[in-house]
Amino acid sequence: MERWRLYDREMRDTGLVIDETEEIPEGLYHAAADVWIRNSEGKYLLGRRSSIFTMGPLYLAPLHGTALSTESSFLTAYRKVQETLGINIPADAGKVVKTVFLHDPDHGTVQEMRDVWIFECDVTPHLEKAPKKEFESTSWYTAEEVAALIKIGEVDPSFTYFEEVIAPVPNFAVKRLGYKTVSDSVTELSRGLRYPDINGQNRLFGGKLLEMIDEIGGVTAMRHAGCNVTTVSIEHLEFKKGAFLNDTIVMIARVTHVGRTSIEGRIDTWLEDLPTGRRTIINRAFFTEVCINDEGRPIPVPYGLILESESEKARWEGAEKRVQQRKKAQREGY
């Protein structure tokens, strides 16, 4: 049974969590996500709902999912694509364009606060791989065709906002050569510490570690982008434990986020006990690289990012927060 978190009309979390079978108090809403997918031809993906679908069977509709009590809007949208279409979708290709409220007495106690997402990408649904058989089939439609289908009642009535909210949204996604996964660019470096790495207290010199972080971060970003990159920042250096002469350290770097021209990643540095293979984290840092051309000017990241695991999605969400913090710092000058 699903558990839902409740919000008020100002989209504030009330702290209340209920079972999906419970009645929602008047004036409160549970979170949900509508997912519209628009391809490079400007067409929108609609699915024909199964006859056994409990709400609005046989209607045409975009994707729609209710948010579990522990989920963000992004995680709800991403999960719904996986469950309904049987595919992963590029995380960097979507954005929320509006939040709409639905209070529909004809559907029992439906009181939803819906984040309306658009993802701009070319995808091929694999309904046979979808865990939930919500759609019998899918097709692509122009904006004019979607509007016409809404007028004749072929589309679920809760999506009649299309012409007002979705159709006017201009193209926003960066044109990519393709998409890669996090695992495509994961980089691991093992190193035994020697005298040039050590400071006066026989500990790993912090500046030497920073040099290695810069190097492995650049390699990881170039593996993902397939082009030259330059370091913009290395942040949140957390020295959790020291390392000493003759210790073995293992550094693992992975991409966490892809923006228009930038790539963020996380580097974990471990101390490894070679006889047992046991590893202890000693440092964590985040790096940002920008893709550049031969003249050193920023260019769009050639490849977007597809998230495959729950941990990758969590890292993406953390990166989104850090991106907003950086933008705020730039605006406010701190």
Legacy VTK file of the C-alpha trace (Angstrom):
# vtk DataFile Version 3.0
C-alpha trace
ASCII
DATASET POLYDATA
POINTS 334 float
0.000 0.000 0.000
1.310 3.431 -0.928
1.926 6.128 1.665
1.338 9.749 0.642
2.716 12.972 2.098
0.228 15.860 2.257
0.766 19.496 1.239
-1.290 22.671 1.501
-2.271 25.019 -1.339
0.997 26.954 -0.924
2.869 23.665 -1.583
4.115 23.491 2.005
4.727 20.105 3.578
2.194 19.673 6.387
4.085 16.775 7.960
1.043 14.533 7.535
1.459 11.110 5.889
-1.534 8.884 5.089
-2.287 5.560 3.417
-3.619 5.826 -0.124
-6.980 4.436 1.035
-7.503 7.178 3.622
-9.561 10.258 2.917
-7.528 13.409 2.308
-8.608 16.335 4.504
-10.216 19.252 2.694
-7.693 21.821 1.538
-4.786 19.381 1.465
-3.214 17.561 -1.484
-0.915 14.648 -2.131
1.983 15.105 -4.558
2.028 13.666 -8.070
3.879 14.110 -11.355
2.662 14.336 -14.946
5.336 13.469 -17.500
5.113 14.728 -21.061
7.792 13.531 -23.499
8.494 15.635 -26.612
10.808 14.331 -29.321
13.094 16.171 -31.739
10.242 16.429 -34.260
8.125 18.325 -31.721
5.733 15.410 -31.229
4.340 14.263 -27.873
4.131 10.710 -26.573
0.692 9.512 -25.479
-0.259 6.047 -24.336
-3.541 4.195 -24.700
-4.452 3.048 -21.222
-5.274 -0.556 -20.569
-8.909 -1.578 -20.170
-8.130 -2.808 -16.648
-6.630 0.533 -15.568
-8.692 1.715 -12.599
-8.826 5.448 -13.376
-9.723 6.503 -16.900
-9.319 3.170 -18.738
-8.822 3.341 -22.528
-8.117 7.073 -22.457
-5.051 8.455 -24.179
-2.725 10.101 -21.656
0.842 11.129 -20.906
2.512 9.479 -17.938
1.155 10.173 -14.475
2.261 8.910 -11.083
1.602 9.661 -7.433
4.596 10.496 -5.264
5.436 8.098 -2.469
5.951 9.726 0.920
9.743 9.431 0.595
9.971 10.608 -3.035
10.743 13.932 -4.637
8.949 15.070 -7.780
11.982 14.145 -9.887
12.166 10.618 -8.476
8.440 10.161 -9.081
8.753 11.239 -12.714
11.826 9.085 -13.329
10.244 6.031 -11.686
7.050 6.436 -13.669
8.953 6.389 -16.958
10.735 3.204 -15.943
7.563 1.498 -14.679
5.296 2.484 -17.562
7.571 2.607 -20.616
10.233 0.090 -19.610
13.095 2.512 -20.315
15.451 4.956 -18.626
15.223 8.576 -19.699
17.983 11.223 -19.781
17.921 13.023 -16.427
19.232 16.262 -17.930
16.470 16.453 -20.564
13.577 17.392 -18.283
12.184 20.244 -16.225
9.040 21.196 -14.304
7.023 23.804 -16.206
4.125 24.276 -13.789
2.389 22.888 -10.713
-1.342 22.313 -11.080
-3.940 21.360 -8.481
-6.641 18.786 -9.153
-9.738 18.439 -6.996
-12.050 16.089 -8.840
-15.210 14.882 -7.041
-15.887 12.516 -9.959
-12.772 10.530 -9.026
-13.550 9.950 -5.361
-11.151 11.804 -3.102
-8.624 12.856 -5.760
-6.846 15.934 -4.416
-3.529 16.158 -6.237
-0.719 18.686 -6.427
0.833 17.798 -9.770
4.252 18.869 -10.967
4.043 18.980 -14.758
7.286 17.737 -16.341
8.484 17.934 -19.925
11.341 15.743 -21.107
12.787 16.561 -24.526
14.399 13.450 -25.994
14.005 10.759 -28.603
12.991 7.524 -26.907
11.516 4.185 -27.922
9.129 2.708 -25.349
9.508 -0.988 -24.514
6.119 -1.797 -23.030
7.008 -5.489 -22.891
9.710 -4.617 -20.328
7.496 -2.307 -18.268
6.781 -3.652 -14.744
3.348 -2.004 -14.784
1.126 -2.700 -17.780
-0.605 0.655 -17.773
-0.448 1.295 -21.530
-1.632 -1.042 -24.270
0.198 1.019 -26.895
1.926 4.357 -27.440
2.074 6.829 -30.335
3.578 10.227 -31.129
1.285 13.174 -31.878
1.815 16.761 -32.979
0.595 19.547 -30.693
-2.329 20.132 -33.045
-3.266 16.452 -32.939
-3.102 16.362 -29.123
-5.348 19.438 -28.927
-7.841 17.861 -31.344
-7.883 14.596 -29.359
-8.580 16.543 -26.173
-11.537 18.307 -27.805
-13.188 15.067 -28.893
-12.702 13.478 -25.457
-10.031 10.929 -26.363
-7.557 12.232 -23.775
-8.043 11.876 -20.020
-9.860 15.109 -18.970
-7.315 15.825 -16.217
-4.768 16.739 -18.931
-6.842 19.388 -20.694
-4.277 21.988 -19.581
-2.093 20.918 -22.548
-2.710 23.926 -24.805
-2.202 26.383 -21.955
0.731 24.767 -20.132
2.596 22.352 -22.426
2.250 23.466 -26.045
3.676 26.996 -25.480
6.899 25.742 -23.842
9.802 26.463 -26.215
12.546 23.931 -26.821
14.967 24.009 -23.893
16.998 20.792 -23.825
20.593 20.882 -25.030
21.066 18.973 -28.273
23.267 15.984 -27.482
25.156 13.499 -29.619
23.730 10.802 -27.377
23.544 9.656 -23.787
25.840 7.741 -21.473
25.415 6.045 -18.119
27.378 6.752 -14.955
29.202 3.427 -15.286
30.510 4.430 -18.719
32.947 6.894 -17.164
33.682 5.609 -13.655
37.421 5.949 -13.019
39.415 4.125 -10.316
43.013 4.853 -9.321
45.068 2.861 -6.813
48.326 4.260 -5.444
50.878 3.331 -2.810
51.999 6.414 -0.905
55.694 7.270 -1.198
57.941 10.024 0.171
56.961 12.650 -2.465
53.334 12.277 -1.278
54.095 12.805 2.413
54.346 15.924 4.570
56.535 16.573 7.618
54.316 14.435 9.871
54.557 11.413 7.526
50.931 11.951 6.527
49.524 12.274 3.018
50.017 15.895 1.991
46.630 17.550 1.376
47.945 19.425 -1.648
49.121 16.160 -3.219
45.690 14.632 -2.722
44.117 17.711 -4.307
46.399 17.261 -7.332
45.296 13.635 -7.713
41.639 14.632 -7.325
42.031 17.213 -10.085
43.645 14.636 -12.364
41.127 11.831 -11.859
38.214 14.293 -12.048
39.409 15.537 -15.424
39.817 11.991 -16.751
36.296 11.059 -15.620
34.726 14.157 -17.182
36.581 13.600 -20.470
35.445 9.973 -20.556
31.863 11.131 -20.315
32.077 14.139 -22.618
34.475 12.815 -25.228
36.056 16.269 -25.530
38.450 18.584 -23.737
37.455 19.868 -20.296
38.849 22.317 -17.784
38.443 22.375 -13.998
36.091 25.019 -12.611
36.033 24.024 -8.959
36.801 21.357 -6.372
34.448 21.650 -3.414
33.473 20.132 -0.093
36.851 18.545 0.569
36.141 16.444 3.651
39.258 14.989 5.269
37.806 12.183 7.357
40.997 10.334 8.219
44.731 10.494 7.528
46.878 8.242 5.332
50.576 7.536 5.898
53.744 6.417 4.173
53.356 3.025 2.399
49.557 3.083 2.775
47.505 2.197 -0.299
44.767 4.601 -1.317
42.015 3.955 -3.859
40.245 6.856 -5.569
36.895 6.337 -7.326
35.358 9.100 -9.411
31.913 9.092 -10.996
29.711 11.636 -12.781
26.825 12.920 -10.658
25.287 15.612 -12.875
25.371 17.018 -16.405
24.358 20.597 -17.173
24.504 22.601 -20.389
28.289 23.007 -20.488
29.353 21.552 -17.142
29.851 18.128 -15.600
29.848 17.539 -11.847
31.305 14.447 -10.241
32.146 12.950 -6.870
35.487 11.482 -5.860
35.742 9.125 -2.897
39.216 8.340 -1.590
39.622 5.130 0.403
42.392 3.646 2.486
42.702 -0.037 1.549
44.136 -2.757 3.760
45.681 -4.983 1.096
45.719 -8.289 3.062
41.997 -8.103 3.833
40.713 -5.815 1.071
38.895 -3.743 3.678
38.442 -0.099 2.677
37.943 2.954 4.903
36.807 6.297 3.485
39.339 9.069 4.136
38.193 11.866 1.824
35.253 12.968 -0.316
35.172 15.836 -2.783
33.022 17.206 -5.615
34.510 18.551 -8.837
33.035 20.602 -11.667
34.491 20.547 -15.179
33.422 22.608 -18.188
33.644 21.317 -21.747
35.761 23.518 -24.041
36.663 23.714 -27.712
40.135 24.125 -29.222
39.997 27.864 -28.484
39.225 27.219 -24.831
35.633 28.441 -25.065
32.781 26.625 -23.273
30.694 24.288 -25.427
27.637 22.141 -24.649
28.350 18.766 -23.088
28.092 16.366 -26.053
26.489 13.550 -24.048
23.646 13.606 -21.549
23.296 11.296 -18.557
21.007 8.332 -17.937
20.539 7.205 -14.334
20.215 3.480 -13.686
20.274 2.987 -9.894
18.642 4.551 -6.866
22.016 5.789 -5.607
22.673 7.529 -8.942
19.303 9.277 -8.715
20.083 10.376 -5.142
23.460 11.767 -6.267
21.740 13.645 -9.103
19.300 15.262 -6.677
22.142 16.247 -4.363
23.986 17.760 -7.317
20.895 19.754 -8.320
20.889 21.339 -4.860
24.587 22.173 -5.099
24.048 23.754 -8.539
21.368 26.024 -7.065
23.637 26.896 -4.134
26.426 27.879 -6.534
24.062 30.065 -8.553
22.844 31.737 -5.383
26.415 32.374 -4.239
27.243 33.959 -7.604
24.151 36.192 -7.455
24.764 37.305 -3.907
28.552 37.488 -4.123
29.578 35.148 -1.323
LINES 1 335
334 0 1 2 3 4 5 6 7 8 9 10 11 12 13 14 15 16 17 18 19 20 21 22 23 24 25 26 27 28 29 30 31 32 33 34 35 36 37 38 39 40 41 42 43 44 45 46 47 48 49 50 51 52 53 54 55 56 57 58 59 60 61 62 63 64 65 66 67 68 69 70 71 72 73 74 75 76 77 78 79 80 81 82 83 84 85 86 87 88 89 90 91 92 93 94 95 96 97 98 99 100 101 102 103 104 105 106 107 108 109 110 111 112 113 114 115 116 117 118 119 120 121 122 123 124 125 126 127 128 129 130 131 132 133 134 135 136 137 138 139 140 141 142 143 144 145 146 147 148 149 150 151 152 153 154 155 156 157 158 159 160 161 162 163 164 165 166 167 168 169 170 171 172 173 174 175 176 177 178 179 180 181 182 183 184 185 186 187 188 189 190 191 192 193 194 195 196 197 198 199 200 201 202 203 204 205 206 207 208 209 210 211 212 213 214 215 216 217 218 219 220 221 222 223 224 225 226 227 228 229 230 231 232 233 234 235 236 237 238 239 240 241 242 243 244 245 246 247 248 249 250 251 252 253 254 255 256 257 258 259 260 261 262 263 264 265 266 267 268 269 270 271 272 273 274 275 276 277 278 279 280 281 282 283 284 285 286 287 288 289 290 291 292 293 294 295 296 297 298 299 300 301 302 303 304 305 306 307 308 309 310 311 312 313 314 315 316 317 318 319 320 321 322 323 324 325 326 327 328 329 330 331 332 333
